[in-house]
Amino acid sequence: MWKGVIDKYKDFLPVTGSTPIITLNEGNTPLIYAPHLSKCIDAVTPELFLKYEGLNPTGSFKDRGMTLAISKAIEEKSNAVICASTGNTSASAASYSARAKIKCVVLIPKGAIALGKLAQALIHGAQVIAVDGNFDDALNLVKEITDKYPIKLVNSINPYRIEGQKTGAFEICDQLEGKHPDFHAIPVGNAGNITAYWKGYKEYREKGLITGLPKMLGFQAEGAAPIVRGKVVKNPKTIATAIRIGNPASWKKAELARDESGGLIDMVSDKEILDAYKMLADREGVFVEPASSASVAGVLKLSKTGYFKKVHNPKIVCVLTGHGLKDPDRAIKSVKEPKVVPTNLQSVLKEIGY
Ligand SMILES: *Cc1c(COP(=O)(O)O)cnc(C)c1O
């Protein structure tokens, strides 16, 4: 039986037999072959796979790291945690804290959180406080508070978060039956996840479980692309709220993942993000939140430059970080409203085209 990522990958994680495991059976998310997207890639027999992290218990990959962060907080006898969040970290922290019966405090940037995520933090009983600033301001406050008071920080600068998240890389290699992808595409916000995946791939290779490593392809949103531009972005702007980050916490580690792997970190426009978002939904049947589709948008952009042609039969994995229902407003804005017709058979049949 699947009992979550700590149980499955404990040999790779900083746990002992006496670590209490707080889990919601996260992980084990599907790696879905994408026939339409594979056809869009300019290369010889390309294969594109989607790692659908939206199917974790709270709807994003954050659960992989949160199970470990909260388990370690309990092991270390903490009774409260705090995070700054653009949404998914707070949803996950609130849920795992409820499970562990500890207090959870969330600082969010005022007005910049997708509705679904705020609902999650609140319904799980977290104390949510909106600050009149952006994510980076909220994170600075959280750092100051956790420096001075006995409350654990569970943002991705908590090393246990990264440790837990690296299990995503293990799963991909297990699902590819001991093979590693040639390219690993991923959205970049605070850059914890790209850091975690790179760590995971390297550890799997050290253990001889894979024979090589993927090139890491990170994608930021054009209006929130500090790593691409080489400088902090004061007022990051993008519809992809989960990657609306102007000063990534794991900036240097993301650059290391890029350089060690021979990959790149590039940016995509909101239009490219939304086009990929719609394509995933109406061509592949996979509903994600906008930030997630940055990985796919980036791969499509790169493909147009002939980037993937140099590898024969390239295997590309795009991480889809969060579920589409997190941001229902964006979905509604992206489609036509249902047409209203009179209540009779003829009118309905006429609309359908019979
Ligand atoms: C947190 C998050 C990201 C960004 O991940 P980082 O580790 O901050 O780079 C991207 N997409 C979604 C849906 C997220 O929740």
The ligand as an ORCA input file, in Angstrom:
! r2SCAN-3c Opt
* xyz 0 1
  C       5.093     26.866     -5.367
  C       4.649     26.722     -6.752
  C       5.487     26.990     -7.839
  C       6.866     27.521     -7.683
  O       7.771     26.626     -7.078
  P       9.110     27.153     -6.444
  O       9.656     26.016     -5.681
  O       8.748     28.323     -5.579
  O       9.987     27.578     -7.583
  C       5.003     26.770     -9.115
  N       3.756     26.335     -9.320
  C       2.913     26.066     -8.298
  C       1.534     25.604     -8.606
  C       3.336     26.250     -6.995
  O       2.488     25.995     -5.989
*
